[in-house]
Amino acid sequence: MNTKKLSLFSSVAICVGLIVATSCLSSLGSGIGSLGRSFIIPMFVVMILNMFVGISFAELNRLMPKANGGTSQYLMAGFGSFTSITANLAAYVVTMALTMTAELSMCGIVLRNLFFPSIDARIISMIILLVLFYVNWRGLDLFSKVQDLVVILLIGSMFLLGVIGTLKLGSGQVITQQSVPAVSGVSGCFQMASVAFWLFIGVEFVIPVAKDMKNPKRDVILAIAIGLALLFSVQSLLGNAMANYVDYAVLADDPTGTPHMTFATNMLGNVGKGWMGIITMLAAISTVNSMFAAPPRIMQGMAEDGNLPKIFYKENKNHVAFAGLTLMAVVTSGFIISNLAVSNGIAFVVLAASCLWLIDYIMIHAAVLVLRRRYPKAERNKYLVLGGIPQIVGIIGNIYMVYAIDVGESRILIYEISAAILAVIIAYAIIWCKFVVKKPLFKPMPLELINAEEEQDTISREDILWETL
């Protein structure tokens, strides 16, 4: 049996490590450039919205502490197999594969430009992917050690750069802003909320490892709250520093597409450029490491519920759901080798997949409200119920994020790509449920079955779920 348990620190590292991606550093720069230092306002609002997401996930985890992977069973309990399959494949398989591709490819390009000009960026990306695949194949112990170290270095570096820039201690020239932010006022804050959202999305990645925590009842919500507060503080400090060394117009529309690199270079010259290159590598490692850890567990939970082939439920000798891990590695490798991530279309595909991630959040909030009505006496943290306000506000906020994902024709294209991805997943969900396992599309799974201890039941939970196969 795997006796390794995650500490609160490691749980926070998973939350922070997933969220702080290279794309977030770029989004922070463009947000500051577009709205000025006032970008901290939508950042704070979005942090609260994501805290509401965390509250909903924490309540569902309290209701179903024995769930493998978490999010699969949460939606199974609320709305049945069809919703669970559709939402989870969209948010945690498709989105994660595309995001991993973008992160690794961007990291490979930055490292090639800075340190290895004669090596194809794809080779660098693939080396990092294979190393992290091995780390996760070895199990939770090695994963947590790598994640803890990387997050300490990552957050520590971001904090130090923020302090140096805020106190104007850099070797570069401190500027007086000549540009007026492109957007301003209340309407500007609403407009930039969708940009700020990507600085905090992913807090729920601590859920798939909740069963491996030392004290999940306490640490799930604490890890989410501490992670969000830490990220808000560090990113606000770093954003303020950017405004001291880079003109708003350059941050908003950086010709290199990497405003964070421009900031570091302006502030500390080549030292800053190299330092930010290392931060870019650390951000990619922490993000991809978390993505290798969580989605395979989610797919394991889906397989346990009969929503994916049974192979995804099996584990290797290190207690790792190897099929899901391998699938993520193979798909991401294919995207990297094909150069998909450096094409103009990848941004639209990732944003489209992110729309599906937001839909998953909406369904999670809705599942909390449904299960409160269905199981009014179930164990919950009464201090976090708050009359349903986190769920209602969260649903409204997430719907707005989907609406504000982009503007004009770009938004239409994103919706079209989202619809195409969703159509394929819906087709799979219908075929799997109706013709393979032959079970109802929308029949909820009872909490009692989700929480059953297999080894203590006369008929095991797995036998019940797979008796039709």
Backbone torsions as a table, in degrees:
resi	resn	phi	psi	omega
1	MET	NA	143.5	179.0
2	ASN	-80.4	111.4	-175.5
3	THR	-98.4	-4.1	179.6
4	LYS	-64.1	130.7	178.8
5	LYS	-122.9	142.3	-178.9
6	LEU	-81.8	135.4	174.6
7	SER	-79.5	169.6	175.6
8	LEU	-60.8	-38.5	179.6
9	PHE	-60.9	-46.0	179.6
10	SER	-63.8	-35.4	178.7
11	SER	-66.0	-41.2	176.1
12	VAL	-64.3	-38.9	-179.4
13	ALA	-61.7	-34.0	177.6
14	ILE	-66.9	-45.9	178.2
15	CYS	-59.2	-52.6	-176.2
16	VAL	-66.3	-42.4	-176.0
17	GLY	-63.5	-35.7	177.9
18	LEU	-70.9	-41.3	-172.0
19	ILE	-74.0	-43.3	-177.0
20	VAL	-76.7	90.4	179.1
21	ALA	-110.4	166.6	177.9
22	THR	-58.5	-38.3	179.4
23	SER	-64.7	-29.3	177.6
24	CYS	-69.4	-39.9	177.1
25	LEU	-61.0	-40.5	178.0
26	SER	-67.5	-42.4	179.8
27	SER	-65.1	-36.1	177.6
28	LEU	-61.1	-44.9	179.1
29	GLY	-63.5	-45.2	-179.4
30	SER	-68.1	-32.6	177.4
31	GLY	-66.1	-45.5	177.6
32	ILE	-63.2	-39.5	179.6
33	GLY	-66.5	-34.6	-176.2
34	SER	-80.8	-37.6	-174.2
35	LEU	-115.8	-6.2	-175.8
36	GLY	75.2	-162.9	-179.5
37	ARG	-63.1	-16.6	176.9
38	SER	-65.6	-10.0	177.3
39	PHE	-59.3	-18.9	178.0
40	ILE	-63.5	-25.9	-179.0
41	ILE	-67.5	-56.2	176.1
42	PRO	-62.4	-29.2	175.6
43	MET	-60.5	-43.7	-179.4
44	PHE	-66.6	-43.4	179.8
45	VAL	-61.2	-44.2	-179.0
46	VAL	-68.5	-34.6	174.9
47	MET	-58.6	-42.1	178.4
48	ILE	-64.5	-42.4	178.3
49	LEU	-59.8	-40.8	179.3
50	ASN	-74.5	-25.8	171.7
51	MET	-65.5	-37.1	175.7
52	PHE	-63.0	-39.3	174.9
53	VAL	-59.7	-43.3	179.0
54	GLY	-62.4	-38.6	178.4
55	ILE	-62.6	-42.0	179.2
56	SER	-65.5	-44.6	178.2
57	PHE	-63.2	-38.9	-179.9
58	ALA	-64.7	-38.8	178.4
59	GLU	-66.9	-41.9	179.0
60	LEU	-66.1	-36.1	176.2
61	ASN	-65.2	-36.5	177.4
62	ARG	-65.7	-37.8	178.8
63	LEU	-71.0	-34.4	-174.5
64	MET	-129.6	65.0	-174.9
65	PRO	-67.0	-19.5	-177.4
66	LYS	-94.2	3.7	-175.9
67	ALA	-69.3	131.4	174.4
68	ASN	-81.4	121.0	178.1
69	GLY	85.9	-27.6	172.2
70	GLY	82.5	-76.1	-168.1
71	THR	-64.1	-30.3	177.5
72	SER	-62.2	-49.6	-178.4
73	GLN	-70.2	-32.0	-179.4
74	TYR	-59.9	-45.6	-179.8
75	LEU	-78.6	-26.4	172.6
76	MET	-62.4	-43.2	179.9
77	ALA	-67.8	-32.8	-177.7
78	GLY	-83.3	-46.0	-168.2
79	PHE	-135.2	-2.0	177.9
80	GLY	97.0	-177.7	-170.6
81	SER	-66.4	-43.0	-175.7
82	PHE	-57.7	-49.1	-179.4
83	THR	-64.7	-41.6	-179.5
84	SER	-62.3	-47.5	-179.8
85	ILE	-61.9	-50.1	-175.3
86	THR	-61.8	-51.3	-175.8
87	ALA	-66.8	-41.6	-174.7
88	ASN	-76.3	-39.3	175.9
89	LEU	-64.6	-38.2	180.0
90	ALA	-67.4	-48.4	-172.2
91	ALA	-81.7	-35.6	-168.4
92	TYR	-117.9	1.9	172.9
93	VAL	-118.6	-60.4	-179.6
94	VAL	-62.6	-52.8	-178.0
95	THR	-60.2	-43.8	-176.7
96	MET	-66.8	-39.7	178.9
97	ALA	-62.8	-42.3	179.3
98	LEU	-68.6	-40.4	-179.6
99	THR	-67.6	-42.3	176.3
100	MET	-59.1	-40.6	178.8
101	THR	-61.2	-47.8	-179.2
102	ALA	-62.8	-44.0	-178.8
103	GLU	-64.1	-49.3	-177.8
104	LEU	-66.4	-38.6	-179.6
105	SER	-67.1	-43.4	178.8
106	MET	-63.8	-40.6	178.4
107	CYS	-63.5	-43.3	178.9
108	GLY	-60.9	-41.0	-179.7
109	ILE	-65.6	-44.8	-179.6
110	VAL	-63.5	-46.4	-178.6
111	LEU	-66.1	-37.1	176.1
112	ARG	-62.6	-47.2	-177.9
113	ASN	-63.6	-33.5	-175.4
114	LEU	-87.9	-44.2	-167.7
115	PHE	-123.4	-27.8	-172.5
116	PHE	-131.7	65.7	-173.3
117	PRO	-63.5	-20.9	-177.0
118	SER	-93.0	-0.3	-176.7
119	ILE	-107.4	136.0	176.4
120	ASP	-59.9	131.0	-178.0
121	ALA	-57.4	-31.1	-179.5
122	ARG	-65.7	-32.9	177.7
123	ILE	-66.4	-42.3	177.7
124	ILE	-62.0	-44.7	179.7
125	SER	-60.9	-43.0	-178.2
126	MET	-67.7	-36.0	177.4
127	ILE	-62.2	-45.7	179.1
128	ILE	-62.6	-42.9	179.8
129	LEU	-60.3	-45.8	-177.0
130	LEU	-66.8	-38.2	177.6
131	VAL	-62.8	-45.1	-179.0
132	LEU	-71.2	-31.2	173.3
133	PHE	-60.7	-44.8	178.6
134	TYR	-63.8	-42.8	179.3
135	VAL	-56.7	-46.1	-178.1
136	ASN	-75.4	-30.5	175.9
137	TRP	-62.4	-32.2	-178.5
138	ARG	-75.3	-13.0	173.5
139	GLY	109.5	-176.1	-170.3
140	LEU	-64.3	-36.4	-175.0
141	ASP	-62.2	-53.7	-179.6
142	LEU	-66.9	-39.3	177.2
143	PHE	-55.5	-49.4	-175.5
144	SER	-66.9	-35.6	178.7
145	LYS	-65.7	-45.2	178.2
146	VAL	-63.7	-44.6	-177.7
147	GLN	-63.5	-43.6	-179.8
148	ASP	-60.2	-47.8	-177.8
149	LEU	-64.2	-46.3	-176.8
150	VAL	-63.8	-42.4	-178.3
151	VAL	-67.7	-37.4	176.8
152	ILE	-60.0	-47.8	179.9
153	LEU	-65.5	-40.0	-177.7
154	LEU	-67.0	-55.2	-177.9
155	ILE	-67.1	-38.0	177.8
156	GLY	-61.4	-42.7	179.6
157	SER	-66.8	-43.7	178.5
158	MET	-61.3	-40.9	179.2
159	PHE	-63.5	-46.4	-178.9
160	LEU	-63.8	-43.0	177.0
161	LEU	-62.1	-39.1	178.1
162	GLY	-64.0	-42.3	179.4
163	VAL	-65.8	-47.4	179.7
164	ILE	-58.3	-44.4	-178.3
165	GLY	-71.9	-40.2	-179.7
166	THR	-66.0	-39.5	179.2
167	LEU	-85.2	1.4	177.0
168	LYS	58.8	45.1	-177.0
169	LEU	-99.9	3.1	-177.6
170	GLY	-70.9	162.1	179.4
171	SER	-78.5	-16.0	179.3
172	GLY	-82.2	178.0	-176.5
173	GLN	-83.4	127.2	173.6
174	VAL	-75.8	134.0	-174.9
175	ILE	-106.9	158.9	167.4
176	THR	-104.8	123.5	-173.5
177	GLN	-59.2	124.1	177.7
178	GLN	-99.6	-22.7	-177.3
179	SER	-91.4	145.9	172.1
180	VAL	-91.7	132.8	179.5
181	PRO	-52.7	144.0	-176.5
182	ALA	-64.5	-30.2	178.8
183	VAL	-127.1	155.4	-177.8
184	SER	-158.1	171.3	176.0
185	GLY	72.8	-171.0	-178.1
186	VAL	-62.8	-43.0	-179.9
187	SER	-62.7	-35.7	178.4
188	GLY	-66.3	-38.9	177.8
189	CYS	-63.0	-43.1	177.4
190	PHE	-63.2	-40.9	-178.2
191	GLN	-63.4	-37.7	-175.6
192	MET	-88.6	-2.0	179.6
193	ALA	-61.6	-35.2	-179.3
194	SER	-67.4	-31.2	175.6
195	VAL	-70.9	-44.4	-179.5
196	ALA	-63.8	-27.9	-176.7
197	PHE	-59.4	-36.3	-176.6
198	TRP	-73.6	-7.6	176.2
199	LEU	-82.9	-7.9	-174.8
200	PHE	-134.4	-3.0	-174.1
201	ILE	-71.6	138.5	175.9
202	GLY	113.3	12.5	-177.5
203	VAL	-61.8	-24.0	-174.9
204	GLU	-76.6	-0.9	-178.8
205	PHE	-69.1	-7.4	173.4
206	VAL	-77.7	-19.2	-176.0
207	ILE	-63.7	-46.7	-178.3
208	PRO	-60.3	-19.6	178.4
209	VAL	-105.9	11.0	-176.6
210	ALA	-59.7	-35.7	-179.9
211	LYS	-64.7	-19.4	-178.9
212	ASP	-98.2	7.5	177.7
213	MET	-81.6	155.1	177.1
214	LYS	-68.5	-38.3	-178.1
215	ASN	-143.2	76.7	-173.4
216	PRO	-62.9	-33.6	-179.6
217	LYS	-58.7	-36.5	179.4
218	ARG	-90.0	-42.2	-165.2
219	ASP	-80.8	-24.2	179.7
220	VAL	-60.3	-55.8	-177.2
221	ILE	-71.7	-34.0	178.5
222	LEU	-65.7	-43.0	-179.9
223	ALA	-61.7	-41.9	178.8
224	ILE	-64.8	-46.7	-178.0
225	ALA	-65.1	-45.9	179.9
226	ILE	-65.6	-42.7	-179.9
227	GLY	-60.6	-45.5	-179.5
228	LEU	-66.3	-43.2	179.7
229	ALA	-63.8	-41.4	179.5
230	LEU	-63.6	-44.8	-179.7
231	LEU	-64.5	-42.1	179.5
232	PHE	-60.6	-44.2	-177.6
233	SER	-64.9	-49.2	-176.3
234	VAL	-68.1	-42.7	-178.2
235	GLN	-70.9	-33.2	175.5
236	SER	-64.7	-42.7	178.8
237	LEU	-63.2	-44.3	-178.9
238	LEU	-68.4	-38.1	177.3
239	GLY	-63.7	-41.2	177.0
240	ASN	-62.6	-39.0	178.4
241	ALA	-63.9	-39.2	179.1
242	MET	-58.5	-39.3	-177.4
243	ALA	-67.9	-17.1	179.1
244	ASN	-84.6	-14.9	-173.4
245	TYR	-127.9	-9.9	-178.9
246	VAL	-134.0	134.7	178.3
247	ASP	-63.3	143.2	-178.7
248	TYR	-53.9	-41.8	-177.1
249	ALA	-62.4	-36.9	179.2
250	VAL	-71.8	-42.0	178.3
251	LEU	-61.9	-41.9	-176.5
252	ALA	-68.4	-33.4	-175.9
253	ASP	-139.5	61.7	-177.5
254	ASP	-64.2	127.2	-177.5
255	PRO	-63.2	-25.4	178.7
256	THR	-87.1	-11.7	-177.1
257	GLY	77.5	7.5	-179.5
258	THR	-132.6	74.8	-177.6
259	PRO	-60.5	-28.1	178.8
260	HIS	-67.7	-34.1	176.5
261	MET	-70.0	-39.5	177.6
262	THR	-61.6	-42.6	178.3
263	PHE	-60.5	-50.6	-177.1
264	ALA	-62.5	-38.1	178.9
265	THR	-68.1	-44.1	178.8
266	ASN	-62.1	-34.8	-174.4
267	MET	-83.0	-40.5	-172.8
268	LEU	-129.6	11.4	178.3
269	GLY	66.0	-142.0	-178.1
270	ASN	-65.6	-31.1	176.2
271	VAL	-62.0	-46.3	178.4
272	GLY	-64.5	-38.8	179.1
273	LYS	-62.2	-45.7	178.4
274	GLY	-66.8	-40.1	-179.8
275	TRP	-62.6	-45.3	179.7
276	MET	-68.4	-29.7	174.6
277	GLY	-63.1	-40.9	176.7
278	ILE	-65.8	-40.7	177.4
279	ILE	-61.0	-40.7	177.5
280	THR	-59.2	-43.0	178.6
281	MET	-64.9	-43.8	179.5
282	LEU	-63.4	-39.2	179.4
283	ALA	-63.6	-42.3	178.6
284	ALA	-65.3	-42.6	180.0
285	ILE	-62.9	-46.9	-177.7
286	SER	-64.7	-40.0	-179.5
287	THR	-67.4	-50.7	-177.1
288	VAL	-67.4	-36.3	177.2
289	ASN	-60.7	-43.2	177.4
290	SER	-66.1	-37.9	-179.3
291	MET	-70.4	-32.0	174.7
292	PHE	-70.0	-27.3	-177.1
293	ALA	-82.0	-44.1	-169.8
294	ALA	-84.7	-53.8	-177.0
295	PRO	-54.2	-40.4	177.1
296	PRO	-60.1	-33.5	177.6
297	ARG	-71.5	-36.1	176.2
298	ILE	-64.3	-44.1	177.6
299	MET	-65.3	-33.1	175.8
300	GLN	-63.1	-42.5	177.0
301	GLY	-64.4	-38.1	177.5
302	MET	-65.0	-40.5	178.2
303	ALA	-66.7	-37.7	178.3
304	GLU	-62.3	-32.8	179.1
305	ASP	-86.3	0.1	-179.2
306	GLY	82.1	19.9	-178.2
307	ASN	-100.9	-5.3	173.3
308	LEU	-140.6	162.8	176.3
309	PRO	-54.8	149.3	-171.7
310	LYS	-62.2	-23.5	-179.0
311	ILE	-58.4	-30.2	-178.4
312	PHE	-72.0	-12.6	179.0
313	TYR	-86.3	-24.0	-173.8
314	LYS	-73.1	153.0	-178.4
315	GLU	-121.8	153.9	171.9
316	ASN	-84.4	-174.3	-176.1
317	LYS	-67.0	-14.6	178.3
318	ASN	-96.0	12.9	179.0
319	HIS	64.1	37.2	178.8
320	VAL	-110.8	133.1	175.7
321	ALA	-72.6	88.8	-166.2
322	PHE	-69.6	-30.5	-177.2
323	ALA	-66.0	-45.6	178.2
324	GLY	-65.1	-41.0	177.7
325	LEU	-61.1	-45.4	179.8
326	THR	-65.3	-41.2	179.1
327	LEU	-59.3	-46.6	-179.9
328	MET	-60.8	-41.0	-178.8
329	ALA	-67.5	-42.5	-177.3
330	VAL	-67.4	-46.7	-179.2
331	VAL	-63.2	-45.9	179.8
332	THR	-63.0	-40.9	178.0
333	SER	-60.1	-42.5	179.0
334	GLY	-61.8	-42.4	178.3
335	PHE	-63.5	-42.8	-178.4
336	ILE	-64.7	-48.9	-177.4
337	ILE	-62.6	-34.7	-179.4
338	SER	-77.3	-4.7	-179.5
339	ASN	67.3	24.0	179.8
340	LEU	-59.2	-38.0	-172.2
341	ALA	-71.5	-16.8	179.2
342	VAL	-100.3	4.0	175.8
343	SER	-83.8	159.6	-178.1
344	ASN	-65.6	-24.2	-175.0
345	GLY	-77.4	-16.2	-174.6
346	ILE	-63.5	-35.5	-179.8
347	ALA	-61.1	-41.5	179.2
348	PHE	-67.5	-39.1	-179.2
349	VAL	-65.6	-42.6	180.0
350	VAL	-65.6	-42.8	178.4
351	LEU	-64.1	-37.8	178.0
352	ALA	-64.2	-44.3	177.8
353	ALA	-64.3	-33.6	178.3
354	SER	-66.1	-32.0	173.4
355	CYS	-57.8	-41.2	179.4
356	LEU	-67.9	-32.7	175.2
357	TRP	-62.3	-43.8	179.0
358	LEU	-64.8	-36.9	176.3
359	ILE	-61.8	-37.9	175.9
360	ASP	-60.7	-42.7	177.3
361	TYR	-59.8	-43.1	179.1
362	ILE	-60.2	-43.6	179.9
363	MET	-66.8	-35.7	177.9
364	ILE	-64.2	-45.2	176.6
365	HIS	-59.3	-44.2	-179.2
366	ALA	-64.3	-37.8	179.1
367	ALA	-62.0	-37.9	177.4
368	VAL	-59.9	-46.9	-178.9
369	LEU	-64.5	-41.1	179.4
370	VAL	-64.9	-44.3	-177.2
371	LEU	-72.6	-27.1	173.3
372	ARG	-63.4	-39.2	179.7
373	ARG	-73.8	-37.7	-176.8
374	ARG	-76.8	-33.0	-178.7
375	TYR	-129.9	70.1	-174.7
376	PRO	-64.7	-23.7	-176.7
377	LYS	-100.0	4.7	-179.8
378	ALA	-68.1	156.2	-177.6
379	GLU	-68.2	128.1	177.6
380	ARG	-143.6	163.8	170.1
381	ASN	-84.8	101.5	-173.0
382	LYS	-62.0	-22.0	-178.5
383	TYR	-76.7	-11.7	-178.9
384	LEU	-107.7	0.5	179.9
385	VAL	-67.9	-50.6	172.2
386	LEU	53.1	34.9	174.7
387	GLY	64.1	20.2	180.0
388	GLY	79.8	3.4	-177.8
389	ILE	-60.6	-45.7	179.2
390	PRO	-57.5	-37.3	-178.0
391	GLN	-73.4	-45.1	-178.1
392	ILE	-65.3	-48.1	178.2
393	VAL	-64.2	-38.8	179.3
394	GLY	-62.9	-42.1	178.6
395	ILE	-62.6	-46.3	179.7
396	ILE	-62.3	-44.4	-179.3
397	GLY	-63.5	-40.8	-178.9
398	ASN	-71.5	-34.7	174.1
399	ILE	-61.9	-41.4	177.9
400	TYR	-62.9	-39.5	179.5
401	MET	-61.5	-40.1	176.9
402	VAL	-62.5	-43.4	179.7
403	TYR	-63.6	-39.0	-174.2
404	ALA	-94.7	19.3	-176.7
405	ILE	-60.2	-29.9	177.2
406	ASP	-167.8	-172.0	-178.7
407	VAL	-128.6	158.4	172.1
408	GLY	59.7	-141.4	-176.8
409	GLU	-65.3	-29.4	178.4
410	SER	-62.1	-40.7	179.4
411	ARG	-64.8	-41.1	178.2
412	ILE	-61.3	-42.6	179.4
413	LEU	-63.1	-41.0	178.1
414	ILE	-61.8	-43.6	178.1
415	TYR	-62.1	-39.2	-179.2
416	GLU	-65.4	-42.2	178.6
417	ILE	-65.8	-41.3	177.6
418	SER	-58.6	-45.3	-178.8
419	ALA	-63.8	-38.2	179.6
420	ALA	-65.9	-45.0	177.7
421	ILE	-61.5	-44.7	-178.2
422	LEU	-64.5	-37.3	-179.4
423	ALA	-62.3	-42.4	179.1
424	VAL	-64.1	-43.5	-178.8
425	ILE	-67.2	-40.4	178.1
426	ILE	-61.9	-41.8	178.4
427	ALA	-60.4	-44.3	177.7
428	TYR	-61.1	-45.1	-177.1
429	ALA	-60.3	-43.1	-179.7
430	ILE	-67.2	-47.5	-179.6
431	ILE	-62.1	-44.4	-178.4
432	TRP	-62.8	-47.7	-176.0
433	CYS	-70.9	-45.2	-171.9
434	LYS	-82.0	-33.9	-171.1
435	PHE	-114.3	-21.1	-179.2
436	VAL	-97.2	-61.3	-179.6
437	VAL	-95.5	-10.0	174.8
438	LYS	51.1	62.9	177.3
439	LYS	-134.6	158.9	-177.2
440	PRO	-60.9	148.1	-179.2
441	LEU	-71.9	-37.5	-168.8
442	PHE	-122.3	23.5	178.2
443	LYS	-85.7	116.7	-178.5
444	PRO	-66.4	150.5	174.7
445	MET	-89.8	130.8	-179.9
446	PRO	-63.0	144.2	177.6
447	LEU	-58.6	-34.3	-177.8
448	GLU	-60.7	-37.7	179.8
449	LEU	-73.1	-39.9	179.3
450	ILE	-62.7	-38.0	-176.2
451	ASN	-90.3	4.4	-176.5
452	ALA	-66.0	140.3	172.3
453	GLU	-87.1	111.9	-175.1
454	GLU	-55.6	-43.6	-173.5
455	GLU	-71.2	-12.4	-177.8
456	GLN	-104.1	-6.3	-177.2
457	ASP	-91.4	144.0	176.0
458	THR	-61.8	-44.7	173.0
459	ILE	-110.8	119.9	-174.1
460	SER	-67.2	155.8	179.3
461	ARG	-61.8	-39.9	-179.3
462	GLU	-64.5	-39.0	178.7
463	ASP	-62.8	-40.3	179.7
464	ILE	-63.3	-43.9	-175.0
465	LEU	-72.3	-30.1	-172.5
466	TRP	-108.3	9.7	-175.2
467	GLU	-66.2	-18.1	-179.6
468	THR	-89.3	-7.8	-176.3
469	LEU	-84.5	NA	NA
